[in-house]
Amino acid sequence: MGESAEKDAGGNKKLPPIGDFMVAQINAHFKNKGMEATVKYIDPSYVIRSVAANSDDAYYCHTLAASVVHGAMAGFTGFSVGMVNNHNVLIPIPALVAKSPRKLAPTGRTWGRVLSITGQPSPEISK
């Protein structure tokens, strides 16, 4: 990504824009594979909050990010992180969606479209 010569108000070097970099890398990857990809990037700084983050927000985001990294480095997949009873925990995705009122049928049209668009193989479903 390179280094930026710009500095913020505190004198720290500004980081290059990661979103634009990731979009370019993903598009280049799929182009090299001879596949078409549509990547939509929305700068989250305008969407996430309407007020400035405070120290509690910064700490919470840091601990969530650390939990994600620890889970991934431990080899876990298919999880999210969250605060449960004042503890950061790894939560399996199936447990998160088990009681959701919205269900996605694995043999339905929507999931079929996802598989088709992403080029994933259709898994054999046993009855």
Order of alpha helices (4+ residues) and beta strands (2+ residues): alpha-alpha-beta-beta-alpha-alpha
